[in-house]
Amino acid sequence: RQCHLQAGRGDGKEGMTLTLYFRLVAACCAVDVASAVWLPWAYVPAPDVRLSTIGYTPLQAKRATAVWSNFYGRPAHWEVRRCNWGVPAYGNRAPRCLAESDAVISGEWASGALSDSGRQTWVADFSALQGEGQYILRSERSRLGHLDWSQPFNVSGRAFVGALNMAMDALTLARCGVAVGPVTVPGEMGDGETRAASHGACHILDGLVDHEHTRSAEEAHVRSVGGWHDAGDFGKYTVNAAFTVGTLVMAQEHFGVAVDEAVPRDRPVNASAATGLPALLDEVRWGMAWLLTTQAPSGSAYHKLTEPHFQDLQVAPEEDTCVRFFAPPSTSATAALVAAAAGSARAFAHADPAFARACLDAAWRGWAWLRTHPSEAADLSAFSTGEYQSTKANFAEGARLWAAAELWETTGDGDVLGAAEALASTAFGRDPSECGSALADEPRDCLATPLFDWSSLQVMATIRLALTRHAPGLADAGGSLAARASSAVLVAARAGADAALAHPYGRPVGSTYMWGVNGDIARTSVLFHAASRIERRSEAAAAACGHPRRGAAAAEEEGAAVPPRLARPPRVGNDNRFLRAASLGLAHVLGANAYGRSFVTGLGYGPPANPHHRPSMHDHAAWPGYLVGGPEDGALTWTDDKLSFKTNEVAINWQAALVFNLALFLPQQSMSPIPVSDNSPCADLGLGPSSALQGDLWPRGSATARLPPVDAWEVASIYAHAHGAVNTSHAGTSTGSLPVHLSLQQRFNSTPTSDSGRGPRASVQAGHLRRSNARGEITRGPGAAEPRSTRATGLPSRVPTIIFLTAITVFVAASIAVNHRHNRTGAARHHSASTGWEELFHSTCHGSHPRRRAMASLELV
């Protein structure tokens, strides 16, 4: 267009002939055609009415936005009509939505604020539309009776099931070290054709340790196959991978049953790697299994595993044969590993007890290293790949606080709780009321802010502490810290909700723009969900105890601490402003934005077709289900260009946030409400007698049994009732007490352990659980009952242990006999001998090195 204007305007220069003009026009047309072929969908026109192009659940908040038109004026009246799909009588004969003549719901457009690009906006709220079906919104302009139409959208309880499946497939396609796919996806032009996305086994030689890159005294090969490709490149980064695992673990805890019902277990992955686990747990295990390989014998975690430089563009994962090195260990990577491992130990306590044991052991070894390395940064000078290391204040402290919060939640260790309390008081001592407006530049000493990412992991810690299932009366520090965390979450969530409700496009981060802002928008759903649960549990507790006021807000007004208990699942509707804000944020990334386009590849109207994602560039077609970063420096700075890594890249932490946001609005009828009995926990509120809540959060079953989500029951202890350790005697003044929940080591071993004293760590609660040795095992005190598993079977407690150890011994012996030629050092089980690997250190990335071919063939076999 600029070329047309320049040619036809005339600038006074002599010699501008008609022939030259036509040549310029022809050149412009050629460029237009070439751009259209090379960048399909790159310039999709924005619809005049912007809303979620996927749809909504019946009880979800629903808003549409329109902008001023210089020719047709402002929008005046809107109507929502049902769609009847058919072929029009004239014009384009492709099937389309033919709106019915009668409106289902209608209203007047309400004047909104100026958009971030400076245009006047109007907002239509049609949340009252709850009948399932397919609809379209018609808007009438104030001049000439002009009509605008939205994209068709669905209203259904399963509106996001397909989107969640696509987002989960995208995570699976990001797997490294294994052949994945094919995943069938729709064609780019919406013509009904399909194609397949897949890749072969890749990076099977990961990874190498040396002096130049890892600052190691010796060169060695550390087998580290697996994990996810982090973003548009193929690198693997410990901090971001752990952050992703932590987000998925939280989704599993809260929506595990709903996701298992929505996403089939036959994942699009090579059959040899199938686990039979629910889809969400399967992804968690894949990411966590790789994280375990990054732990050095010292307990520290290598910061990342990448090539020294970024790969070429348009290369398939299996074609990337460059040597990849570990970066030196760091405090942030180790702390993130500890947090992810501790959370995974809870998640796999029943599904895979052996893996849960390995995770908890890794968490304890990492925690021991963190005690002597509180702020060690990795030397990344040998790399030009991503850093995932922040120079901002309290970066390492935030990661350590997250590690402490997750490890305390899993084990109930008193020393870990003390470390968390100390960190929260010293590094993050700012009053929560001063942190609510942190939308543009988050303070580094706040426990929670509306905007958070891998560089502010203390927010993950705060959410975990606020939703703790420990009984607060057992430890004053735990109760105080949980109450402070709850307050911080509520303040931050209120600020984000207010921003979303006020913004014309429902952005929970307001007018803030930065790299990966779409991931931040999706991630606010984690904060909103936590705040919703905090309010619900305080309402449930107050109602059960006959409190005259209801809700967390009322408790705060009266100066009472919000009790850290869980409540019934929140109703995903309009009666909760936090979930309403989460709904608006999800709609924003699915089309209710200044572009009127979906920011998720292959999903909705006009999705990104050219993401900064090497496999997509290699296939010349966008792989489906990936959330792109979005506008980075202003509302209109997004470019659907494969070279725009600042606005159009993908990343696993953004993907995990999208999965959480979609799972939040799944059908949740499978979540059981919490039975509120006469024995309600009122003592912690100071409102009445106390008692023990009953209920087994971990029902016994097979390894592939469906796991109950956290939302299903209100419990003060995960494991206490399951092991018969709850004293429910209460007559008049209750003498019953709830111990903190038993350690995972004790759950895995039904043999009573010896009570040999308090050991190096203090007792969590006298008479119930004691820390007995340096490995972190908790022993039962005299007041604790024998585990239920021993009493129920009636077998001698040592028989299962002897059988288990015998089987393990046979297995290990066989493994040693088969693999003794590949494990020659034995000094450290994590490191293997590297005879011959020195040749790879100096080989070229894409060369045809005979040693490389031989090793690759061996690894594939």
C-alpha positions in Angstrom: 0.0 0.0 0.0 2.8 2.4 0.8 4.4 1.6 -2.6 1.1 2.3 -4.4 0.8 5.7 -2.7 4.5 6.6 -3.4 4.1 5.7 -7.1 0.9 7.6 -7.6 1.4 10.6 -5.5 4.0 12.3 -7.7 6.8 14.2 -5.9 7.9 16.7 -8.6 10.7 14.6 -10.0 11.1 14.5 -13.8 11.0 11.2 -15.7 8.2 9.5 -13.8 6.6 7.7 -16.8 3.5 5.7 -17.0 5.5 2.6 -17.7 7.5 3.0 -14.5 4.3 3.5 -12.6 2.8 0.2 -13.9 6.1 -1.6 -13.1 6.0 -0.4 -9.5 2.3 -1.5 -9.2 3.2 -4.9 -10.6 6.1 -5.2 -8.1 3.9 -4.3 -5.2 1.3 -6.9 -6.3 4.1 -9.5 -6.5 5.2 -8.7 -3.0 1.7 -8.9 -1.8 1.2 -12.3 -3.3 4.5 -13.6 -2.0 3.7 -12.3 1.5 0.3 -14.0 1.4 1.9 -17.3 0.4 4.7 -17.1 2.9 2.8 -15.7 5.8 -0.7 -17.2 5.7 -3.1 -15.6 8.2 -0.4 -13.0 9.1 -2.8 -10.1 8.3 -6.2 -11.5 9.4 -8.7 -8.7 9.6 -9.9 -8.1 13.2 -13.7 -8.6 13.6 -15.6 -5.6 14.7 -16.9 -7.5 17.8 -14.2 -9.1 19.9 -15.0 -12.1 22.2 -13.7 -15.6 22.9 -13.7 -17.3 19.6 -13.9 -20.7 21.3 -16.8 -20.1 23.5 -17.9 -20.2 27.2 -19.3 -22.5 29.8 -22.9 -21.7 30.8 -22.0 -20.2 34.1 -18.9 -18.4 32.9 -18.5 -14.6 32.6 -19.2 -13.5 29.0 -18.2 -10.1 27.6 -17.8 -8.7 24.1 -15.9 -5.5 23.2 -16.4 -3.1 20.2 -14.6 0.0 19.2 -15.5 3.4 17.6 -15.9 3.6 13.8 -15.2 6.9 12.2 -17.8 6.1 9.5 -20.5 4.2 11.3 -20.1 5.7 14.8 -20.4 3.9 18.1 -22.1 0.6 18.7 -25.6 1.1 20.1 -27.7 -2.1 20.4 -26.6 -5.8 20.6 -28.3 -9.1 20.3 -27.2 -12.7 20.7 -28.9 -15.1 18.3 -28.7 -18.8 17.7 -26.7 -20.2 14.8 -28.0 -22.5 12.2 -25.2 -23.8 10.1 -26.0 -23.9 6.4 -25.0 -22.8 2.9 -26.2 -19.2 2.0 -28.3 -18.8 -1.1 -25.8 -16.6 -2.9 -22.2 -15.4 -2.7 -19.7 -17.6 -1.0 -21.2 -21.1 -0.8 -19.1 -22.3 2.2 -21.1 -23.4 5.2 -21.5 -20.6 7.7 -23.5 -19.5 10.7 -27.0 -18.3 9.6 -28.4 -16.4 12.5 -32.0 -16.9 13.6 -34.4 -14.0 13.4 -35.2 -13.9 17.1 -32.8 -12.7 19.7 -32.1 -14.9 22.7 -30.7 -12.0 24.8 -30.2 -8.4 24.0 -29.0 -5.1 25.5 -27.3 -1.8 25.0 -23.5 -1.4 24.7 -22.0 0.2 27.8 -19.3 2.8 27.4 -15.9 1.4 28.4 -12.5 2.9 29.0 -10.0 3.9 26.3 -8.2 0.8 25.0 -4.4 0.7 25.5 -4.1 1.8 21.8 -6.1 4.9 22.5 -9.4 3.9 20.9 -12.8 4.3 22.6 -14.4 1.0 23.5 -17.9 -0.3 24.4 -18.6 -3.4 26.4 -21.5 -5.8 26.2 -22.0 -8.2 29.2 -24.1 -11.3 28.1 -23.2 -13.5 31.1 -27.0 -14.2 31.5 -26.8 -16.4 28.4 -26.6 -19.8 29.9 -28.4 -22.1 27.5 -26.1 -24.5 25.6 -25.8 -24.0 21.9 -24.0 -22.1 19.2 -24.5 -18.4 19.0 -23.4 -15.2 17.2 -23.6 -11.7 18.5 -25.0 -8.9 16.3 -24.3 -5.3 16.9 -26.1 -2.3 15.4 -24.1 0.9 14.9 -25.5 4.4 15.6 -25.1 5.6 11.9 -26.7 4.2 8.8 -28.1 1.2 10.6 -24.8 -0.7 10.0 -24.6 -4.2 11.5 -21.5 -5.9 12.9 -21.2 -9.6 13.6 -19.0 -11.5 15.9 -17.4 -14.8 15.2 -19.7 -17.7 16.1 -19.1 -19.1 19.6 -20.3 -22.1 21.6 -21.9 -22.2 25.1 -21.4 -25.6 26.6 -20.3 -27.3 29.7 -17.5 -28.9 27.6 -16.6 -25.8 25.8 -12.9 -26.1 26.6 -12.4 -29.9 26.5 -11.1 -29.7 22.9 -8.9 -26.8 23.7 -7.4 -28.5 26.7 -6.7 -31.6 24.6 -4.9 -29.5 22.1 -2.9 -27.7 24.8 -1.9 -31.0 26.3 -0.9 -32.4 22.9 1.3 -29.4 22.5 3.1 -30.2 25.7 3.5 -33.8 24.6 4.9 -32.7 21.2 7.5 -30.6 23.1 8.9 -33.8 24.7 12.6 -34.4 24.1 14.4 -37.7 23.7 11.5 -39.7 22.3 9.5 -40.0 19.1 6.2 -38.2 19.5 3.1 -38.1 17.4 1.6 -38.0 15.0 -1.0 -35.5 16.2 -3.7 -34.8 13.7 -4.5 -31.1 13.4 -6.7 -29.0 11.0 -5.2 -27.4 8.0 -4.2 -23.8 8.1 -6.9 -22.3 5.9 -9.9 -23.9 7.6 -10.8 -25.9 4.5 -11.5 -29.1 6.3 -8.2 -30.7 5.4 -5.9 -32.1 8.2 -2.2 -32.8 8.6 0.0 -34.5 11.2 2.6 -33.0 13.5 5.3 -35.3 14.9 9.0 -35.6 15.4 11.5 -38.4 15.9 13.7 -39.3 18.8 16.0 -36.4 19.4 19.0 -35.3 21.6 19.6 -38.9 22.7 23.2 -38.1 23.6 22.4 -35.5 26.3 24.5 -34.4 28.1 28.1 -33.5 28.7 30.0 -32.0 31.7 33.3 -30.3 31.1 35.5 -27.5 32.5 34.7 -24.9 29.9 30.9 -25.0 30.2 30.2 -26.7 33.5 33.3 -25.6 35.4 33.9 -29.2 36.3 37.3 -30.7 37.0 36.6 -33.8 34.9 34.9 -34.4 31.6 32.0 -36.9 31.7 28.8 -37.9 30.1 25.7 -37.5 32.4 22.8 -39.2 30.8 20.0 -36.7 30.8 17.6 -37.7 28.0 14.0 -36.6 28.4 12.2 -33.4 29.5 10.6 -30.8 27.3 12.1 -28.5 24.7 11.8 -25.2 26.5 10.5 -22.8 23.9 11.2 -21.9 20.3 14.6 -23.6 20.8 15.5 -27.1 21.9 17.3 -26.2 25.1 16.3 -27.6 28.5 16.3 -25.2 31.5 16.0 -26.5 35.1 14.3 -23.4 36.6 11.6 -23.2 33.9 11.1 -26.9 33.7 10.6 -27.1 37.5 8.2 -24.1 37.4 6.2 -25.9 34.7 6.1 -29.1 36.7 5.0 -27.1 39.8 2.1 -25.5 37.8 1.0 -28.9 36.5 1.2 -30.5 39.9 -1.1 -27.8 41.3 -3.5 -28.4 38.4 -3.4 -32.2 39.1 -4.2 -31.6 42.8 -7.2 -29.4 42.1 -8.6 -30.7 38.8 -7.1 -34.1 38.4 -10.4 -36.0 38.1 -11.9 -33.4 35.7 -8.8 -33.5 33.5 -8.7 -37.3 33.5 -12.4 -37.3 32.3 -11.7 -34.7 29.6 -8.3 -35.9 28.2 -7.9 -39.5 27.1 -4.9 -41.5 28.4 -3.8 -42.7 25.0 -1.4 -39.8 24.5 0.1 -39.2 21.1 3.5 -40.5 22.2 5.6 -43.5 21.2 4.1 -46.6 22.7 7.4 -47.6 24.4 7.1 -44.5 26.5 3.5 -44.9 27.6 2.9 -45.1 31.3 -0.8 -45.7 31.6 -1.1 -42.7 33.9 -3.7 -40.0 33.6 -2.7 -37.5 31.0 -1.8 -34.7 33.4 0.2 -37.0 35.7 1.9 -38.4 32.6 3.2 -35.0 31.6 4.3 -34.2 35.2 6.2 -37.5 35.4 7.9 -36.8 32.1 9.2 -33.4 33.1 10.1 -34.5 36.7 12.0 -37.5 35.5 14.3 -35.3 33.5 14.7 -32.9 36.4 16.0 -35.8 38.5 18.8 -36.3 36.0 20.0 -32.7 36.5 20.9 -33.4 40.1 24.6 -33.8 40.8 25.9 -36.1 43.5 26.4 -33.1 45.8 22.6 -32.5 45.7 22.8 -29.4 43.6 21.1 -29.1 40.2 22.8 -28.1 37.0 21.3 -24.8 35.8 20.5 -25.9 32.2 21.4 -28.3 29.4 21.9 -26.6 26.0 24.3 -26.1 23.2 26.7 -23.2 23.5 24.6 -21.3 21.0 21.1 -21.4 19.7 20.3 -23.8 16.9 19.6 -22.9 13.3 16.1 -22.0 12.4 13.8 -24.4 10.5 15.5 -27.5 11.9 13.6 -30.6 13.2 14.4 -31.8 16.7 15.8 -35.1 15.5 18.1 -33.2 13.0 19.8 -31.2 15.7 22.9 -33.2 16.5 24.9 -30.5 18.3 26.7 -31.4 21.5 24.9 -30.1 24.5 26.5 -29.2 27.8 25.4 -28.7 31.3 25.8 -25.3 32.9 27.1 -25.1 36.5 24.8 -25.7 39.4 22.9 -22.7 41.0 20.8 -22.0 44.0 17.8 -21.1 41.9 17.9 -24.3 39.9 18.4 -26.5 43.0 15.6 -24.8 44.9 13.3 -25.1 41.9 14.1 -28.8 41.7 13.5 -29.3 45.4 10.0 -27.7 45.1 9.0 -29.6 42.0 10.3 -32.9 43.5 8.5 -32.4 46.8 5.2 -31.6 45.0 5.7 -34.6 42.7 6.2 -36.9 45.7 2.7 -36.0 46.8 1.3 -36.3 43.3 2.7 -39.8 42.8 2.2 -41.2 46.3 -0.3 -43.7 45.0 0.2 -43.7 41.3 3.9 -44.5 41.4 5.3 -44.9 44.9 8.8 -45.8 43.8 9.0 -42.6 41.7 7.5 -40.6 44.6 10.3 -42.0 46.8 12.9 -41.0 44.3 11.4 -37.5 44.1 11.4 -37.1 47.9 14.9 -38.3 48.3 16.1 -35.8 45.6 14.2 -33.1 47.4 16.0 -33.8 50.7 19.4 -34.0 49.1 18.8 -30.7 47.3 17.6 -29.1 50.5 20.8 -30.1 52.3 22.8 -28.4 49.6 20.7 -25.3 49.8 21.5 -24.9 53.5 25.2 -24.2 52.6 24.7 -22.5 49.3 21.9 -19.9 49.9 22.8 -17.6 46.9 25.0 -19.2 44.4 24.6 -18.1 40.8 25.6 -20.1 37.8 28.5 -19.0 35.6 26.8 -18.8 32.1 29.6 -17.0 30.3 30.2 -20.0 28.0 26.7 -19.9 26.7 24.6 -17.5 24.6 21.4 -19.4 25.1 18.6 -18.5 27.5 19.7 -17.7 31.1 16.7 -18.1 33.3 18.7 -16.3 36.0 17.7 -13.0 37.3 19.8 -10.3 38.8 16.9 -8.8 40.6 16.8 -8.8 44.4 15.4 -11.9 46.2 15.4 -14.1 43.1 17.2 -16.9 44.8 15.3 -16.3 48.1 12.0 -16.7 46.3 13.1 -20.0 44.9 14.3 -21.2 48.3 11.0 -20.1 49.8 9.1 -22.2 47.2 11.3 -25.2 48.0 10.6 -24.8 51.7 6.9 -24.4 51.2 6.6 -27.5 49.1 8.9 -29.6 51.2 7.0 -28.7 54.4 3.7 -29.4 52.7 4.9 -32.9 51.9 6.8 -33.8 55.1 5.6 -31.5 57.8 9.2 -31.0 58.9 9.6 -28.4 61.6 13.0 -27.2 60.5 11.8 -26.6 57.0 8.9 -24.6 58.3 11.3 -22.5 60.4 13.3 -21.8 57.3 10.2 -20.8 55.4 9.1 -18.5 58.2 12.6 -16.9 58.3 12.7 -16.3 54.6 9.2 -14.8 54.5 10.0 -12.4 57.3 13.4 -11.2 56.1 13.3 -11.3 52.3 9.6 -10.7 51.8 8.6 -8.6 54.7 6.6 -5.9 52.9 3.0 -5.6 54.1 0.7 -7.4 51.7 -1.5 -4.3 51.4 1.3 -2.5 49.7 1.7 -5.2 47.0 -1.7 -5.1 45.4 -1.0 -2.5 42.8 2.2 -4.2 41.5 0.9 -4.6 37.9 3.7 -2.7 36.1 6.9 -3.2 38.2 6.5 -5.9 40.8 8.3 -5.2 44.1 10.8 -7.9 44.9 9.9 -8.1 48.6 6.3 -9.0 48.2 5.0 -12.4 49.0 2.4 -12.2 46.2 1.8 -10.0 43.2 -0.8 -10.2 40.4 2.0 -10.6 37.9 4.5 -13.5 38.4 6.6 -15.8 36.5 9.7 -18.0 36.9 11.7 -15.0 38.3 9.3 -14.5 41.2 8.8 -18.0 42.6 7.9 -16.8 46.0 4.3 -16.3 44.7 4.2 -20.1 44.1 5.4 -20.6 47.7 2.8 -18.2 49.0 -0.1 -19.9 47.2 1.1 -23.3 48.5 1.3 -21.9 52.1 -2.1 -20.3 51.8 -3.7 -23.6 50.7 -1.8 -25.8 53.1 -3.6 -28.8 54.4 -1.7 -28.7 57.7 -3.8 -28.0 60.8 -2.8 -24.4 61.8 -3.1 -25.0 65.5 -0.3 -27.5 65.6 2.5 -24.9 65.1 2.2 -21.3 65.8 4.7 -20.5 63.1 2.8 -22.5 60.5 -0.5 -21.0 61.4 0.8 -17.5 61.3 2.7 -18.0 58.0 -0.4 -19.6 56.4 -2.6 -16.7 57.6 -0.1 -14.1 56.2 0.1 -16.0 52.9 -3.7 -16.1 52.6 -3.8 -12.4 53.1 -1.1 -11.8 50.5 -2.9 -14.0 48.0 -6.2 -12.2 48.5 -4.7 -8.7 48.2 -2.9 -9.6 45.0 -5.9 -11.4 43.5 -8.2 -8.5 44.2 -5.8 -6.1 42.4 -5.7 -8.5 39.4 -9.5 -9.0 39.4 -10.1 -5.2 39.6 -7.8 -4.7 36.7 -9.5 -7.4 34.6 -13.0 -6.1 35.3 -12.0 -2.5 34.5 -10.0 -3.2 31.3 -12.0 -3.2 28.1 -10.4 -6.5 27.0 -10.4 -8.1 30.4 -6.6 -8.2 31.0 -5.8 -9.1 34.6 -2.5 -7.4 34.2 -4.1 -4.1 33.2 -2.1 -2.1 30.7 1.2 -3.9 31.4 3.1 -5.3 28.4 6.2 -7.4 28.4 7.8 -10.5 26.9 5.4 -13.4 27.4 2.6 -11.3 28.7 0.0 -13.9 27.5 1.6 -16.4 29.7 1.3 -14.0 32.6 -2.4 -13.4 31.8 -3.1 -17.2 31.8 -1.1 -17.7 35.0 -3.2 -15.2 36.9 -5.8 -18.0 36.9 -3.6 -19.8 39.5 -3.8 -16.8 41.8 -7.5 -16.3 41.2 -8.3 -19.9 41.9 -6.3 -19.8 45.2 -8.1 -16.6 46.3 -11.4 -18.1 45.4 -10.7 -21.2 47.6 -9.5 -19.0 50.5 -12.8 -17.0 50.4 -14.9 -20.2 50.1 -13.2 -22.0 52.9 -13.6 -19.0 55.3 -17.3 -18.8 54.3 -17.8 -22.5 54.9 -16.0 -22.4 58.2 -17.9 -19.3 59.3 -21.2 -20.8 58.3 -20.5 -24.1 60.0 -19.5 -22.4 63.2 -22.4 -19.9 63.3 -20.2 -16.9 62.7 -22.2 -13.7 62.2 -20.1 -12.6 59.4 -19.2 -14.5 56.2 -16.2 -14.6 54.0 -12.5 -13.8 54.1 -13.1 -10.1 53.5 -15.4 -10.0 56.6 -12.8 -11.8 58.6 -10.1 -9.4 57.6 -12.3 -6.4 58.4 -12.7 -7.8 61.9 -9.0 -8.5 62.3 -9.3 -12.3 62.3 -6.9 -14.5 60.5 -8.3 -16.4 57.6 -8.0 -20.1 58.6 -5.9 -22.1 56.1 -8.5 -24.8 55.4 -10.0 -26.1 52.2 -13.7 -25.7 51.3 -16.1 -27.0 48.8 -15.3 -26.6 45.1 -16.0 -23.1 43.9 -18.9 -22.6 41.6 -17.5 -21.5 38.3 -20.0 -18.7 37.7 -20.6 -15.0 38.1 -20.9 -15.0 41.8 -17.2 -15.1 42.3 -15.2 -12.1 41.0 -11.9 -14.0 41.1 -13.3 -16.7 38.8 -15.0 -14.0 36.7 -11.5 -12.4 36.2 -10.0 -15.7 35.3 -12.7 -16.2 32.7 -12.0 -12.8 31.2 -8.3 -13.5 31.1 -8.9 -16.8 29.3 -11.3 -15.1 26.8 -8.6 -12.5 26.2 -6.0 -15.0 24.9 -8.8 -16.7 22.9 -9.9 -13.7 20.9 -11.3 -10.9 23.2 -8.3 -8.7 22.5 -7.3 -5.7 20.4 -6.7 -8.1 17.4 -9.9 -10.1 17.7 -7.7 -13.2 17.1 -6.8 -16.2 19.2 -3.2 -16.3 20.5 -3.2 -20.1 20.5 -2.0 -21.8 17.4 -4.6 -23.9 15.6 -7.4 -22.8 17.9 -10.1 -20.2 17.4 -10.3 -17.4 14.8 -7.1 -16.3 13.0 -4.7 -18.1 15.3 -0.9 -17.5 14.9 0.4 -19.2 11.8 4.1 -18.3 12.1 5.2 -18.9 15.7 8.9 -18.6 16.6 9.1 -22.4 17.1 11.7 -24.4 15.2 9.6 -27.5 14.4 6.8 -25.3 13.0 9.3 -23.4 10.9 10.7 -26.7 9.7 7.2 -27.9 8.7 6.2 -24.5 7.3 3.1 -24.9 9.3 2.2 -24.0 12.9 2.1 -26.9 15.4 -1.2 -26.7 17.2 -2.1 -25.8 20.8 0.8 -23.4 21.6 0.2 -20.1 23.4 2.4 -17.4 21.9 3.9 -14.5 23.9 1.8 -11.7 22.6 2.4 -7.9 22.5 5.6 -7.0 24.2 5.9 -3.2 24.1 2.4 -1.8 23.7 -1.0 -3.0 22.7 -0.3 -3.2 19.0 3.2 -4.6 18.9 2.4 -8.3 18.3 3.5 -9.6 14.9 2.6 -13.0 13.6 6.2 -13.5 12.3 8.4 -16.5 12.8 11.4 -14.1 13.5 9.5 -12.2 16.2 10.8 -14.1 19.2 9.7 -11.3 21.6 6.1 -11.5 20.6 5.5 -14.8 18.8 7.6 -17.4 20.6 6.1 -20.3 22.6 7.3 -21.6 26.0 6.5 -24.5 28.3 5.7 -22.3 31.4 3.2 -20.3 29.3 1.8 -23.6 28.1 1.3 -25.0 31.7 -0.5 -21.8 32.6 -2.8 -22.2 29.7 -3.5 -25.8 30.8 -4.3 -24.6 34.3 -6.6 -21.9 33.0 -8.5 -24.2 30.7 -8.8 -26.9 33.4 -10.3 -24.4 35.8 -13.4 -24.2 33.6 -13.8 -27.9 32.9 -17.0 -29.7 34.0 -16.4 -30.3 37.7 -19.4 -32.2 38.7 -17.1 -35.1 39.8 -15.8 -33.0 42.7 -17.5 -33.9 45.9 -18.6 -31.1 48.2 -17.2 -31.1 51.7 -19.5 -32.6 54.3 -19.9 -30.1 57.1 -20.7 -31.9 60.3 -21.4 -30.8 63.9 -17.7 -31.4 64.6 -16.5 -28.4 62.6 -13.1 -27.0 63.1 -14.2 -23.9 65.0 -11.4 -23.8 67.6 -8.9 -22.3 65.2 -11.4 -19.5 64.6 -11.9 -19.0 68.3 -15.6 -19.8 67.7 -16.3 -23.1 69.3 -15.1 -26.6 70.2 -12.5 -28.2 68.0 -12.4 -31.7 66.5 -10.7 -33.7 63.8 -12.0 -33.6 60.3 -12.4 -37.1 58.9 -11.9 -38.4 55.4 -9.2 -40.2 53.5 -7.8 -38.0 50.8 -5.8 -40.9 49.3 -8.2 -43.9 48.8 -6.4 -47.1 48.2 -6.3 -48.4 44.6 -4.1 -49.5 41.8 -1.3 -47.4 40.4 -3.6 -46.3 37.5 -6.6 -45.6 39.7 -8.2 -42.2 39.2 -6.8 -39.8 41.7 -9.1 -37.5 43.7 -8.4 -33.8 43.4 -7.7 -31.6 46.4 -11.1 -29.9 45.9 -13.0 -33.1 46.8 -12.6 -32.9 50.6 -11.7 -30.5 53.3 -8.8 -32.0 55.3 -6.4 -30.7 57.8 -4.0 -33.5 57.1 -3.5 -35.6 54.0 -2.3 -38.7 55.6 -3.4 -38.6 59.2 -6.7 -40.3 58.9 -5.4 -42.7 56.3 -3.0 -44.1 59.0 -5.4 -44.0 61.9 -3.4 -41.2 63.5 -6.5 -38.9 64.1 -7.8 -38.7 67.7 -11.5 -37.9 67.3 -12.4 -38.0 71.0 -14.2 -34.8 72.0 -16.7 -34.6 74.8 -17.4 -31.2 76.0 -14.0 -29.7 75.8 -12.1 -31.5 73.0 -8.9 -33.3 73.8 -8.4 -34.5 70.3 -5.6 -33.2 68.2 -4.5 -33.4 64.6 -0.9 -34.3 63.8 0.8 -32.8 60.8 0.5 -35.3 58.0 2.9 -38.2 58.0 6.0 -38.2 55.8 5.9 -40.0 52.5 8.7 -42.3 53.7 6.4 -43.6 56.5 3.5 -44.0 54.0 5.7 -46.1 51.7 7.0 -48.4 54.5 4.3 -49.9 56.7 6.9 -51.3 59.2 6.8 -49.2 62.4 10.1 -47.3 62.7 11.9 -46.9 65.9 11.4 -43.9 68.1 15.0 -43.2 68.8 14.7 -39.7 69.9 14.5 -36.3 68.2 17.7 -36.6 66.3 19.2 -33.6 64.4 15.8 -32.0 63.8 13.2 -31.0 66.3 10.0 -32.9 66.9 7.1 -31.4 65.0 4.6 -32.4 67.7 5.4 -34.4 70.7 3.6 -37.7 70.9 2.8 -37.9 67.2 5.6 -37.4 64.7 9.3 -37.0 65.3 12.3 -36.4 63.1 14.7 -39.2 63.8 17.6 -39.2 61.5 19.6 -37.2 59.0 17.7 -38.6 56.0 14.6 -36.8 57.0 12.5 -39.8 58.0 9.7 -39.1 60.5 9.0 -41.7 63.2 5.9 -42.1 65.1 5.8 -41.2 68.8 4.0 -43.1 71.4 0.7 -41.4 70.7 0.4 -42.4 67.1 -1.4 -45.4 65.8 0.0 -48.2 63.6 -0.5 -47.7 59.9 -3.8 -48.9 58.6 -2.2 -51.0 55.8 -0.6 -53.3 58.5 -3.7 -53.7 60.5 -6.0 -54.3 57.5 -4.0 -57.1 56.0 -3.1 -58.9 59.2 0.3 -59.8 57.8 3.5 -59.4 59.7 4.7 -55.9 58.9 8.1 -57.2 57.7 6.8 -59.7 55.1 5.9 -57.1 52.4 9.2 -55.4 53.0 11.2 -58.6 52.6 9.4 -59.6 49.4 10.0 -56.1 48.0 13.7 -56.0 48.9 14.2 -59.5 47.4 12.6 -58.4 44.1 14.7 -55.3 44.0 17.9 -57.3 44.7 17.2 -59.6 41.8 16.4 -56.8 39.5 19.5 -54.8 40.4 21.7 -57.9 40.0 20.3 -58.6 36.5 20.7 -54.9 35.5 24.3 -54.9 36.7 25.0 -58.1 34.7 23.6 -56.5 31.5 25.0 -53.0 31.8 28.3 -53.5 33.6 30.2 -52.5 30.4 28.5 -49.1 30.4 28.9 -48.3 34.1 32.6 -48.6 35.0 33.2 -46.1 37.7 30.5 -46.8 40.3 31.7 -43.9 42.4 28.6 -41.9 41.7 25.5 -43.4 40.3 24.6 -40.2 38.5 27.8 -40.0 36.5 29.0 -42.8 34.1 32.4 -43.4 32.6 33.1 -41.3 29.5 35.6 -43.4 27.6 35.4 -42.2 24.0 33.2 -39.2 24.8 36.2 -36.9 24.6 36.0 -37.4 20.8 32.6 -35.8 20.8 33.7 -32.6 22.6 35.5 -31.4 19.5 33.3 -32.8 16.7 31.1 -30.5 14.6 27.3 -30.1 15.3 26.0 -31.5 12.0 29.0 -33.6 10.9 29.1 -37.3 10.1 31.3 -38.4 12.9 31.6 -42.2 13.0 31.7 -42.3 16.8 28.5 -40.2 16.9 26.7 -42.5 14.4 27.8 -45.6 16.5 26.7 -44.1 19.8 23.4 -42.9 18.3 22.7 -46.3 17.0 23.5 -47.8 20.4 21.2 -45.4 22.2 18.4 -46.0 19.8 18.7 -49.8 20.3 
